[in-house]
Amino acid sequence: MILYNDTPVYIGTAGYKFDDWLGTFYPEQFPNEQMLKFYSRDKGIDFLELTFTFYNDPTEEITANIAENGSDDLAISVRLGKRFLKETPVKEDADRFKSGLNPIYNRVKAYFADFYNGFTPSRANFDHILRLRDTFSDRPFFVELANRGWARQKFQEEFKENGVGVINAEFPPTAGLAPYSVKAYSNMAYFRLYGKSPEWETPQKRDLNYRYSLKQLEKLKKDIDVVTSVSSSVFVSFCNSAMGSAAANAIDLRKMLTEGK
């Protein structure tokens, strides 16, 4: 975490274990068990989205390793499991999910649910988001909504009224997904940045092979300026994971905010 405009700003990436980060971010033939130490201690990236939790519940064994290997100041955001996005959340099931986070619970700053393009605007889907908010109310809760219909003003106002944080997600303009916006909800702001690859031509044709230029990061810095004036915390996650670009951009942005470069 860094203080920027007197506001805590957390900058990191969506996940940290990728085969194509070997030789691009990590040294060649680097052991998996050393990756988090390198990410957080050697490179000083102190925010991480746990994304494997979308596919498999966290276990105390896994998160104890994260607690041991991560830097002391590593902050974490947790991606909700995909079943919570599809089914009515059950408290007992959510409690089991949360119990796997016990070794790192004090590091968890937020939960987020990322709904893809097929999750269309409707009253039933809005109510589902509210149920998730209530089920995971022990930490700030955010949603990422890829379908552009959710960007309509009436939904944005309802999210604010109901204390639901909406992630400022940047998708390539060619993808046909929700437009990028710069907003804070419930005194917090969350950015997730997927890049601008022209190869991502439809919602289904996902391409994360993109690295933000310093000029583009300067624009992001100005966007962060906008929300720090009304936010108690700001989260920034680079999701452009191909070839280590996310980690490189996280390091560049942190330097930009701390050194004014």
ChimeraX commands (.cxc) that place a marker at each C-alpha (Angstrom):
marker #1 position 0.00,0.00,0.00 radius 0.5
marker #1 position 1.15,3.50,-0.75 radius 0.5
marker #1 position -0.31,6.78,0.39 radius 0.5
marker #1 position -1.21,8.90,-2.60 radius 0.5
marker #1 position -3.05,12.17,-2.01 radius 0.5
marker #1 position -3.30,10.93,1.59 radius 0.5
marker #1 position -5.35,7.94,0.40 radius 0.5
marker #1 position -4.23,4.29,0.64 radius 0.5
marker #1 position -3.75,2.92,-2.87 radius 0.5
marker #1 position -3.22,-0.82,-3.41 radius 0.5
marker #1 position -1.57,-1.79,-6.72 radius 0.5
marker #1 position -1.11,-5.36,-7.90 radius 0.5
marker #1 position -2.21,-8.06,-10.30 radius 0.5
marker #1 position -4.90,-10.67,-10.84 radius 0.5
marker #1 position -2.96,-13.79,-9.82 radius 0.5
marker #1 position 0.78,-14.35,-9.82 radius 0.5
marker #1 position 1.38,-17.88,-11.16 radius 0.5
marker #1 position 1.55,-17.97,-14.95 radius 0.5
marker #1 position 3.78,-20.11,-17.16 radius 0.5
marker #1 position 4.54,-17.23,-19.50 radius 0.5
marker #1 position 5.82,-15.11,-16.60 radius 0.5
marker #1 position 8.89,-17.36,-16.50 radius 0.5
marker #1 position 11.60,-15.46,-18.29 radius 0.5
marker #1 position 9.44,-12.34,-18.60 radius 0.5
marker #1 position 8.86,-11.50,-14.92 radius 0.5
marker #1 position 10.29,-14.42,-12.97 radius 0.5
marker #1 position 13.70,-15.86,-13.78 radius 0.5
marker #1 position 13.72,-18.85,-16.13 radius 0.5
marker #1 position 12.88,-22.22,-14.53 radius 0.5
marker #1 position 11.83,-20.56,-11.28 radius 0.5
marker #1 position 10.12,-22.84,-8.70 radius 0.5
marker #1 position 6.42,-22.20,-8.01 radius 0.5
marker #1 position 6.97,-22.10,-4.26 radius 0.5
marker #1 position 9.32,-19.13,-4.64 radius 0.5
marker #1 position 7.05,-17.04,-6.87 radius 0.5
marker #1 position 5.08,-15.17,-4.21 radius 0.5
marker #1 position 8.26,-14.24,-2.35 radius 0.5
marker #1 position 9.73,-12.86,-5.56 radius 0.5
marker #1 position 6.47,-11.05,-6.43 radius 0.5
marker #1 position 5.90,-9.40,-3.06 radius 0.5
marker #1 position 9.29,-9.29,-1.32 radius 0.5
marker #1 position 11.80,-8.91,-4.16 radius 0.5
marker #1 position 9.65,-6.81,-6.51 radius 0.5
marker #1 position 7.65,-5.02,-3.81 radius 0.5
marker #1 position 4.18,-5.65,-5.26 radius 0.5
marker #1 position 2.03,-5.54,-2.14 radius 0.5
marker #1 position -1.47,-6.20,-3.48 radius 0.5
marker #1 position -2.74,-9.46,-4.96 radius 0.5
marker #1 position -6.05,-10.71,-6.23 radius 0.5
marker #1 position -6.56,-14.37,-5.38 radius 0.5
marker #1 position -8.22,-15.66,-8.53 radius 0.5
marker #1 position -7.89,-19.45,-8.16 radius 0.5
marker #1 position -10.79,-19.16,-5.70 radius 0.5
marker #1 position -13.13,-18.81,-8.69 radius 0.5
marker #1 position -12.48,-22.45,-9.56 radius 0.5
marker #1 position -11.59,-24.04,-6.22 radius 0.5
marker #1 position -12.38,-23.09,-2.66 radius 0.5
marker #1 position -9.44,-21.78,-0.66 radius 0.5
marker #1 position -8.07,-24.14,1.96 radius 0.5
marker #1 position -6.19,-23.26,5.10 radius 0.5
marker #1 position -3.19,-25.20,3.83 radius 0.5
marker #1 position -2.97,-23.07,0.69 radius 0.5
marker #1 position -3.58,-19.76,2.40 radius 0.5
marker #1 position -1.14,-20.59,5.20 radius 0.5
marker #1 position 1.52,-20.90,2.50 radius 0.5
marker #1 position 0.46,-17.53,1.12 radius 0.5
marker #1 position 0.74,-16.01,4.59 radius 0.5
marker #1 position 4.21,-17.53,5.03 radius 0.5
marker #1 position 5.61,-16.59,1.64 radius 0.5
marker #1 position 3.99,-13.23,1.04 radius 0.5
marker #1 position 5.51,-10.03,2.37 radius 0.5
marker #1 position 4.25,-8.80,5.72 radius 0.5
marker #1 position 2.39,-5.94,4.04 radius 0.5
marker #1 position 0.78,-7.98,1.26 radius 0.5
marker #1 position -2.90,-7.05,0.95 radius 0.5
marker #1 position -5.37,-9.39,-0.73 radius 0.5
marker #1 position -8.66,-9.24,-2.60 radius 0.5
marker #1 position -10.57,-12.49,-3.07 radius 0.5
marker #1 position -12.46,-13.51,-6.20 radius 0.5
marker #1 position -15.68,-15.29,-5.31 radius 0.5
marker #1 position -16.23,-18.84,-6.50 radius 0.5
marker #1 position -18.20,-19.24,-9.71 radius 0.5
marker #1 position -21.02,-21.10,-8.00 radius 0.5
marker #1 position -21.83,-17.98,-5.98 radius 0.5
marker #1 position -22.32,-16.11,-9.25 radius 0.5
marker #1 position -24.79,-18.68,-10.54 radius 0.5
marker #1 position -26.68,-19.87,-7.47 radius 0.5
marker #1 position -28.42,-18.25,-4.53 radius 0.5
marker #1 position -25.71,-17.94,-1.88 radius 0.5
marker #1 position -26.16,-20.12,1.19 radius 0.5
marker #1 position -24.62,-18.88,4.42 radius 0.5
marker #1 position -23.16,-22.26,5.39 radius 0.5
marker #1 position -21.48,-22.58,2.00 radius 0.5
marker #1 position -20.12,-19.04,2.19 radius 0.5
marker #1 position -18.81,-19.70,5.70 radius 0.5
marker #1 position -16.91,-22.76,4.43 radius 0.5
marker #1 position -15.42,-20.63,1.66 radius 0.5
marker #1 position -14.37,-17.96,4.15 radius 0.5
marker #1 position -12.92,-20.50,6.60 radius 0.5
marker #1 position -10.26,-21.38,4.05 radius 0.5
marker #1 position -9.07,-17.79,4.27 radius 0.5
marker #1 position -8.42,-17.89,8.01 radius 0.5
marker #1 position -4.59,-17.73,7.82 radius 0.5
marker #1 position -4.77,-14.58,5.66 radius 0.5
marker #1 position -8.09,-13.14,6.84 radius 0.5
marker #1 position -6.46,-10.08,8.38 radius 0.5
marker #1 position -4.91,-9.30,4.97 radius 0.5
marker #1 position -8.17,-9.58,3.02 radius 0.5
marker #1 position -9.32,-6.10,2.03 radius 0.5
marker #1 position -12.23,-6.96,-0.27 radius 0.5
marker #1 position -14.26,-9.61,-2.06 radius 0.5
marker #1 position -15.22,-9.27,-5.70 radius 0.5
marker #1 position -17.56,-11.08,-8.06 radius 0.5
marker #1 position -16.83,-10.76,-11.77 radius 0.5
marker #1 position -19.90,-11.34,-13.91 radius 0.5
marker #1 position -19.26,-11.83,-17.59 radius 0.5
marker #1 position -21.25,-10.59,-20.56 radius 0.5
marker #1 position -24.06,-13.13,-20.24 radius 0.5
marker #1 position -25.12,-11.70,-16.88 radius 0.5
marker #1 position -27.61,-9.21,-18.27 radius 0.5
marker #1 position -29.39,-6.37,-16.47 radius 0.5
marker #1 position -32.60,-7.49,-14.74 radius 0.5
marker #1 position -34.28,-7.09,-11.39 radius 0.5
marker #1 position -33.59,-10.74,-10.56 radius 0.5
marker #1 position -29.88,-10.33,-11.29 radius 0.5
marker #1 position -29.71,-7.08,-9.34 radius 0.5
marker #1 position -31.29,-8.84,-6.36 radius 0.5
marker #1 position -28.74,-11.64,-6.72 radius 0.5
marker #1 position -25.94,-9.08,-6.39 radius 0.5
marker #1 position -27.59,-7.71,-3.24 radius 0.5
marker #1 position -27.74,-11.20,-1.74 radius 0.5
marker #1 position -24.02,-11.63,-2.42 radius 0.5
marker #1 position -23.34,-8.27,-0.81 radius 0.5
marker #1 position -25.18,-9.40,2.32 radius 0.5
marker #1 position -23.57,-12.85,2.40 radius 0.5
marker #1 position -20.05,-11.40,2.13 radius 0.5
marker #1 position -20.64,-8.31,4.23 radius 0.5
marker #1 position -17.62,-8.92,6.50 radius 0.5
marker #1 position -15.42,-7.11,3.94 radius 0.5
marker #1 position -16.08,-4.48,1.27 radius 0.5
marker #1 position -17.85,-6.12,-1.66 radius 0.5
marker #1 position -17.41,-5.22,-5.33 radius 0.5
marker #1 position -18.88,-6.45,-8.61 radius 0.5
marker #1 position -17.44,-6.36,-12.09 radius 0.5
marker #1 position -20.16,-6.19,-14.73 radius 0.5
marker #1 position -18.99,-6.81,-18.27 radius 0.5
marker #1 position -22.39,-6.41,-19.92 radius 0.5
marker #1 position -22.67,-2.82,-21.08 radius 0.5
marker #1 position -26.35,-2.63,-20.12 radius 0.5
marker #1 position -25.39,-2.28,-16.46 radius 0.5
marker #1 position -23.74,1.06,-17.25 radius 0.5
marker #1 position -27.14,2.74,-17.49 radius 0.5
marker #1 position -27.57,5.55,-15.00 radius 0.5
marker #1 position -30.52,3.97,-13.16 radius 0.5
marker #1 position -28.45,0.92,-12.22 radius 0.5
marker #1 position -25.44,2.99,-11.21 radius 0.5
marker #1 position -27.61,5.03,-8.85 radius 0.5
marker #1 position -29.15,1.89,-7.35 radius 0.5
marker #1 position -25.72,0.38,-6.74 radius 0.5
marker #1 position -24.67,3.49,-4.85 radius 0.5
marker #1 position -27.90,3.56,-2.85 radius 0.5
marker #1 position -27.42,-0.08,-1.87 radius 0.5
marker #1 position -23.73,0.12,-0.97 radius 0.5
marker #1 position -22.48,-2.08,-3.79 radius 0.5
marker #1 position -19.07,-1.18,-5.18 radius 0.5
marker #1 position -18.88,-1.41,-8.97 radius 0.5
marker #1 position -15.43,-2.04,-10.38 radius 0.5
marker #1 position -14.08,0.39,-12.94 radius 0.5
marker #1 position -13.14,-2.27,-15.48 radius 0.5
marker #1 position -11.24,-1.38,-18.62 radius 0.5
marker #1 position -11.84,-3.76,-21.51 radius 0.5
marker #1 position -10.56,-3.20,-25.05 radius 0.5
marker #1 position -12.99,-0.90,-26.90 radius 0.5
marker #1 position -13.17,-3.53,-29.66 radius 0.5
marker #1 position -14.60,-6.17,-27.29 radius 0.5
marker #1 position -18.15,-4.84,-27.16 radius 0.5
marker #1 position -18.21,-4.91,-23.36 radius 0.5
marker #1 position -19.05,-2.30,-20.73 radius 0.5
marker #1 position -17.40,1.11,-21.19 radius 0.5
marker #1 position -14.67,2.22,-18.83 radius 0.5
marker #1 position -15.70,4.71,-16.16 radius 0.5
marker #1 position -14.04,6.43,-13.23 radius 0.5
marker #1 position -16.22,6.30,-10.14 radius 0.5
marker #1 position -16.08,5.58,-6.43 radius 0.5
marker #1 position -18.75,3.69,-4.50 radius 0.5
marker #1 position -19.22,3.59,-0.73 radius 0.5
marker #1 position -16.07,5.69,-0.29 radius 0.5
marker #1 position -13.89,3.21,-2.17 radius 0.5
marker #1 position -12.76,2.74,-5.75 radius 0.5
marker #1 position -11.57,-0.37,-7.56 radius 0.5
marker #1 position -9.93,-0.56,-10.99 radius 0.5
marker #1 position -9.39,-3.75,-12.99 radius 0.5
marker #1 position -7.42,-3.24,-16.20 radius 0.5
marker #1 position -7.50,-5.81,-19.00 radius 0.5
marker #1 position -5.55,-3.86,-21.60 radius 0.5
marker #1 position -6.55,-2.70,-25.06 radius 0.5
marker #1 position -5.58,-5.55,-27.34 radius 0.5
marker #1 position -7.18,-5.11,-30.79 radius 0.5
marker #1 position -7.27,-8.90,-31.01 radius 0.5
marker #1 position -10.06,-8.96,-28.41 radius 0.5
marker #1 position -12.71,-8.37,-31.06 radius 0.5
marker #1 position -15.84,-9.85,-29.43 radius 0.5
marker #1 position -16.93,-10.52,-25.83 radius 0.5
marker #1 position -15.89,-14.16,-26.28 radius 0.5
marker #1 position -12.56,-13.61,-28.02 radius 0.5
marker #1 position -10.53,-12.76,-24.94 radius 0.5
marker #1 position -6.95,-11.52,-25.41 radius 0.5
marker #1 position -4.78,-10.31,-22.52 radius 0.5
marker #1 position -1.58,-9.78,-24.47 radius 0.5
marker #1 position -1.18,-6.05,-23.96 radius 0.5
marker #1 position 1.17,-3.81,-22.01 radius 0.5
marker #1 position 0.13,-0.31,-21.04 radius 0.5
marker #1 position 2.52,2.43,-22.12 radius 0.5
marker #1 position 3.83,5.01,-19.68 radius 0.5
marker #1 position 1.60,7.57,-21.36 radius 0.5
marker #1 position -1.44,5.38,-20.72 radius 0.5
marker #1 position -0.38,4.90,-17.11 radius 0.5
marker #1 position -0.17,8.68,-16.77 radius 0.5
marker #1 position -3.83,8.78,-17.80 radius 0.5
marker #1 position -4.61,6.13,-15.18 radius 0.5
marker #1 position -2.78,8.23,-12.60 radius 0.5
marker #1 position -5.13,11.11,-13.39 radius 0.5
marker #1 position -8.10,8.78,-12.98 radius 0.5
marker #1 position -6.77,7.77,-9.57 radius 0.5
marker #1 position -6.46,11.48,-8.74 radius 0.5
marker #1 position -10.19,11.82,-9.39 radius 0.5
marker #1 position -11.25,9.09,-6.97 radius 0.5
marker #1 position -8.74,9.69,-4.16 radius 0.5
marker #1 position -10.58,12.89,-3.24 radius 0.5
marker #1 position -13.70,10.89,-2.33 radius 0.5
marker #1 position -12.26,7.48,-1.37 radius 0.5
marker #1 position -10.91,5.97,1.81 radius 0.5
marker #1 position -9.10,3.29,-0.24 radius 0.5
marker #1 position -8.33,2.63,-3.91 radius 0.5
marker #1 position -7.56,-0.77,-5.43 radius 0.5
marker #1 position -5.83,-1.19,-8.79 radius 0.5
marker #1 position -5.42,-4.63,-10.34 radius 0.5
marker #1 position -3.77,-5.28,-13.68 radius 0.5
marker #1 position -5.44,-8.21,-15.45 radius 0.5
marker #1 position -3.38,-8.04,-18.67 radius 0.5
marker #1 position -1.55,-11.15,-17.55 radius 0.5
marker #1 position 0.10,-12.34,-20.78 radius 0.5
marker #1 position 3.91,-12.34,-20.79 radius 0.5
marker #1 position 4.25,-10.67,-17.40 radius 0.5
marker #1 position 2.73,-7.38,-18.56 radius 0.5
marker #1 position 0.47,-7.06,-15.53 radius 0.5
marker #1 position 3.37,-7.22,-13.08 radius 0.5
marker #1 position 5.47,-4.80,-15.14 radius 0.5
marker #1 position 2.61,-2.31,-15.28 radius 0.5
marker #1 position 1.96,-2.62,-11.54 radius 0.5
marker #1 position 5.60,-1.80,-10.83 radius 0.5
marker #1 position 5.56,1.12,-13.29 radius 0.5
marker #1 position 2.39,2.62,-11.82 radius 0.5
marker #1 position 3.63,2.28,-8.25 radius 0.5
marker #1 position 6.85,4.08,-9.21 radius 0.5
marker #1 position 4.84,6.77,-10.96 radius 0.5
marker #1 position 2.70,7.44,-7.89 radius 0.5
marker #1 position 5.54,7.33,-5.38 radius 0.5
marker #1 position 8.15,9.25,-7.34 radius 0.5
marker #1 position 5.98,11.49,-9.44 radius 0.5
marker #1 position 7.51,10.14,-12.65 radius 0.5
marker link #1:1,2 radius 0.2
marker link #1:2,3 radius 0.2
marker link #1:3,4 radius 0.2
marker link #1:4,5 radius 0.2
marker link #1:5,6 radius 0.2
marker link #1:6,7 radius 0.2
marker link #1:7,8 radius 0.2
marker link #1:8,9 radius 0.2
marker link #1:9,10 radius 0.2
marker link #1:10,11 radius 0.2
marker link #1:11,12 radius 0.2
marker link #1:12,13 radius 0.2
marker link #1:13,14 radius 0.2
marker link #1:14,15 radius 0.2
marker link #1:15,16 radius 0.2
marker link #1:16,17 radius 0.2
marker link #1:17,18 radius 0.2
marker link #1:18,19 radius 0.2
marker link #1:19,20 radius 0.2
marker link #1:20,21 radius 0.2
marker link #1:21,22 radius 0.2
marker link #1:22,23 radius 0.2
marker link #1:23,24 radius 0.2
marker link #1:24,25 radius 0.2
marker link #1:25,26 radius 0.2
marker link #1:26,27 radius 0.2
marker link #1:27,28 radius 0.2
marker link #1:28,29 radius 0.2
marker link #1:29,30 radius 0.2
marker link #1:30,31 radius 0.2
marker link #1:31,32 radius 0.2
marker link #1:32,33 radius 0.2
marker link #1:33,34 radius 0.2
marker link #1:34,35 radius 0.2
marker link #1:35,36 radius 0.2
marker link #1:36,37 radius 0.2
marker link #1:37,38 radius 0.2
marker link #1:38,39 radius 0.2
marker link #1:39,40 radius 0.2
marker link #1:40,41 radius 0.2
marker link #1:41,42 radius 0.2
marker link #1:42,43 radius 0.2
marker link #1:43,44 radius 0.2
marker link #1:44,45 radius 0.2
marker link #1:45,46 radius 0.2
marker link #1:46,47 radius 0.2
marker link #1:47,48 radius 0.2
marker link #1:48,49 radius 0.2
marker link #1:49,50 radius 0.2
marker link #1:50,51 radius 0.2
marker link #1:51,52 radius 0.2
marker link #1:52,53 radius 0.2
marker link #1:53,54 radius 0.2
marker link #1:54,55 radius 0.2
marker link #1:55,56 radius 0.2
marker link #1:56,57 radius 0.2
marker link #1:57,58 radius 0.2
marker link #1:58,59 radius 0.2
marker link #1:59,60 radius 0.2
marker link #1:60,61 radius 0.2
marker link #1:61,62 radius 0.2
marker link #1:62,63 radius 0.2
marker link #1:63,64 radius 0.2
marker link #1:64,65 radius 0.2
marker link #1:65,66 radius 0.2
marker link #1:66,67 radius 0.2
marker link #1:67,68 radius 0.2
marker link #1:68,69 radius 0.2
marker link #1:69,70 radius 0.2
marker link #1:70,71 radius 0.2
marker link #1:71,72 radius 0.2
marker link #1:72,73 radius 0.2
marker link #1:73,74 radius 0.2
marker link #1:74,75 radius 0.2
marker link #1:75,76 radius 0.2
marker link #1:76,77 radius 0.2
marker link #1:77,78 radius 0.2
marker link #1:78,79 radius 0.2
marker link #1:79,80 radius 0.2
marker link #1:80,81 radius 0.2
marker link #1:81,82 radius 0.2
marker link #1:82,83 radius 0.2
marker link #1:83,84 radius 0.2
marker link #1:84,85 radius 0.2
marker link #1:85,86 radius 0.2
marker link #1:86,87 radius 0.2
marker link #1:87,88 radius 0.2
marker link #1:88,89 radius 0.2
marker link #1:89,90 radius 0.2
marker link #1:90,91 radius 0.2
marker link #1:91,92 radius 0.2
marker link #1:92,93 radius 0.2
marker link #1:93,94 radius 0.2
marker link #1:94,95 radius 0.2
marker link #1:95,96 radius 0.2
marker link #1:96,97 radius 0.2
marker link #1:97,98 radius 0.2
marker link #1:98,99 radius 0.2
marker link #1:99,100 radius 0.2
marker link #1:100,101 radius 0.2
marker link #1:101,102 radius 0.2
marker link #1:102,103 radius 0.2
marker link #1:103,104 radius 0.2
marker link #1:104,105 radius 0.2
marker link #1:105,106 radius 0.2
marker link #1:106,107 radius 0.2
marker link #1:107,108 radius 0.2
marker link #1:108,109 radius 0.2
marker link #1:109,110 radius 0.2
marker link #1:110,111 radius 0.2
marker link #1:111,112 radius 0.2
marker link #1:112,113 radius 0.2
marker link #1:113,114 radius 0.2
marker link #1:114,115 radius 0.2
marker link #1:115,116 radius 0.2
marker link #1:116,117 radius 0.2
marker link #1:117,118 radius 0.2
marker link #1:118,119 radius 0.2
marker link #1:119,120 radius 0.2
marker link #1:120,121 radius 0.2
marker link #1:121,122 radius 0.2
marker link #1:122,123 radius 0.2
marker link #1:123,124 radius 0.2
marker link #1:124,125 radius 0.2
marker link #1:125,126 radius 0.2
marker link #1:126,127 radius 0.2
marker link #1:127,128 radius 0.2
marker link #1:128,129 radius 0.2
marker link #1:129,130 radius 0.2
marker link #1:130,131 radius 0.2
marker link #1:131,132 radius 0.2
marker link #1:132,133 radius 0.2
marker link #1:133,134 radius 0.2
marker link #1:134,135 radius 0.2
marker link #1:135,136 radius 0.2
marker link #1:136,137 radius 0.2
marker link #1:137,138 radius 0.2
marker link #1:138,139 radius 0.2
marker link #1:139,140 radius 0.2
marker link #1:140,141 radius 0.2
marker link #1:141,142 radius 0.2
marker link #1:142,143 radius 0.2
marker link #1:143,144 radius 0.2
marker link #1:144,145 radius 0.2
marker link #1:145,146 radius 0.2
marker link #1:146,147 radius 0.2
marker link #1:147,148 radius 0.2
marker link #1:148,149 radius 0.2
marker link #1:149,150 radius 0.2
marker link #1:150,151 radius 0.2
marker link #1:151,152 radius 0.2
marker link #1:152,153 radius 0.2
marker link #1:153,154 radius 0.2
marker link #1:154,155 radius 0.2
marker link #1:155,156 radius 0.2
marker link #1:156,157 radius 0.2
marker link #1:157,158 radius 0.2
marker link #1:158,159 radius 0.2
marker link #1:159,160 radius 0.2
marker link #1:160,161 radius 0.2
marker link #1:161,162 radius 0.2
marker link #1:162,163 radius 0.2
marker link #1:163,164 radius 0.2
marker link #1:164,165 radius 0.2
marker link #1:165,166 radius 0.2
marker link #1:166,167 radius 0.2
marker link #1:167,168 radius 0.2
marker link #1:168,169 radius 0.2
marker link #1:169,170 radius 0.2
marker link #1:170,171 radius 0.2
marker link #1:171,172 radius 0.2
marker link #1:172,173 radius 0.2
marker link #1:173,174 radius 0.2
marker link #1:174,175 radius 0.2
marker link #1:175,176 radius 0.2
marker link #1:176,177 radius 0.2
marker link #1:177,178 radius 0.2
marker link #1:178,179 radius 0.2
marker link #1:179,180 radius 0.2
marker link #1:180,181 radius 0.2
marker link #1:181,182 radius 0.2
marker link #1:182,183 radius 0.2
marker link #1:183,184 radius 0.2
marker link #1:184,185 radius 0.2
marker link #1:185,186 radius 0.2
marker link #1:186,187 radius 0.2
marker link #1:187,188 radius 0.2
marker link #1:188,189 radius 0.2
marker link #1:189,190 radius 0.2
marker link #1:190,191 radius 0.2
marker link #1:191,192 radius 0.2
marker link #1:192,193 radius 0.2
marker link #1:193,194 radius 0.2
marker link #1:194,195 radius 0.2
marker link #1:195,196 radius 0.2
marker link #1:196,197 radius 0.2
marker link #1:197,198 radius 0.2
marker link #1:198,199 radius 0.2
marker link #1:199,200 radius 0.2
marker link #1:200,201 radius 0.2
marker link #1:201,202 radius 0.2
marker link #1:202,203 radius 0.2
marker link #1:203,204 radius 0.2
marker link #1:204,205 radius 0.2
marker link #1:205,206 radius 0.2
marker link #1:206,207 radius 0.2
marker link #1:207,208 radius 0.2
marker link #1:208,209 radius 0.2
marker link #1:209,210 radius 0.2
marker link #1:210,211 radius 0.2
marker link #1:211,212 radius 0.2
marker link #1:212,213 radius 0.2
marker link #1:213,214 radius 0.2
marker link #1:214,215 radius 0.2
marker link #1:215,216 radius 0.2
marker link #1:216,217 radius 0.2
marker link #1:217,218 radius 0.2
marker link #1:218,219 radius 0.2
marker link #1:219,220 radius 0.2
marker link #1:220,221 radius 0.2
marker link #1:221,222 radius 0.2
marker link #1:222,223 radius 0.2
marker link #1:223,224 radius 0.2
marker link #1:224,225 radius 0.2
marker link #1:225,226 radius 0.2
marker link #1:226,227 radius 0.2
marker link #1:227,228 radius 0.2
marker link #1:228,229 radius 0.2
marker link #1:229,230 radius 0.2
marker link #1:230,231 radius 0.2
marker link #1:231,232 radius 0.2
marker link #1:232,233 radius 0.2
marker link #1:233,234 radius 0.2
marker link #1:234,235 radius 0.2
marker link #1:235,236 radius 0.2
marker link #1:236,237 radius 0.2
marker link #1:237,238 radius 0.2
marker link #1:238,239 radius 0.2
marker link #1:239,240 radius 0.2
marker link #1:240,241 radius 0.2
marker link #1:241,242 radius 0.2
marker link #1:242,243 radius 0.2
marker link #1:243,244 radius 0.2
marker link #1:244,245 radius 0.2
marker link #1:245,246 radius 0.2
marker link #1:246,247 radius 0.2
marker link #1:247,248 radius 0.2
marker link #1:248,249 radius 0.2
marker link #1:249,250 radius 0.2
marker link #1:250,251 radius 0.2
marker link #1:251,252 radius 0.2
marker link #1:252,253 radius 0.2
marker link #1:253,254 radius 0.2
marker link #1:254,255 radius 0.2
marker link #1:255,256 radius 0.2
marker link #1:256,257 radius 0.2
marker link #1:257,258 radius 0.2
marker link #1:258,259 radius 0.2
marker link #1:259,260 radius 0.2
marker link #1:260,261 radius 0.2
view
